[in-house]
Amino acid sequence: MKQFNSKVDGLLTVALAAAVAGPLVPVVLEPAPERAEFWIMIAVCLLLAGFIFWLYKGTYYRVDGNQLHVHAGPFSWQIRISEIESVTPSRTLLSGPALSLDRLLIRYSGGKQLVISPADQAAFLAALKQ
């Protein structure tokens, strides 16, 4: 069994931080702790930050025997390696369990596809071929 962490792009980190911090700007500029909306916005931003942290720390790919296991926070995929039709480098903006735009596009099982971004693509590809 070999595990590969996702490569993380700095630009993606900045974009996600802005997505979490952006809604907090009005809360910081005009704090109103006596209003329910203030606490709702704080709670929503904290939940969003926690979810994004979970995705960052929980995105990895594991080659285990004849299976590829892909994990991204609460989401997971299992793909039989024998069902993989192609693995090609990609910079697609498709959504998927990839924290970088330096991605691999995996096509498998009759037209399905998944984008991933292992930090060490060469070692990941070698593990798939074993």
Secondary structure as GFF3:
##gff-version 3
##sequence-region A 1 130
A	DSSP	beta_strand	2	5	.	.	.	ID=ss1
A	DSSP	alpha_helix	10	21	.	.	.	ID=ss2
A	DSSP	three_ten_helix	22	24	.	.	.	ID=ss3
A	DSSP	alpha_helix	25	29	.	.	.	ID=ss4
A	DSSP	alpha_helix	36	57	.	.	.	ID=ss5
A	DSSP	beta_strand	59	64	.	.	.	ID=ss6
A	DSSP	beta_strand	67	72	.	.	.	ID=ss7
A	DSSP	beta_strand	75	80	.	.	.	ID=ss8
A	DSSP	three_ten_helix	81	83	.	.	.	ID=ss9
A	DSSP	beta_strand	84	90	.	.	.	ID=ss10
A	DSSP	beta_strand	103	108	.	.	.	ID=ss11
A	DSSP	beta_strand	112	116	.	.	.	ID=ss12
A	DSSP	alpha_helix	121	129	.	.	.	ID=ss13
###
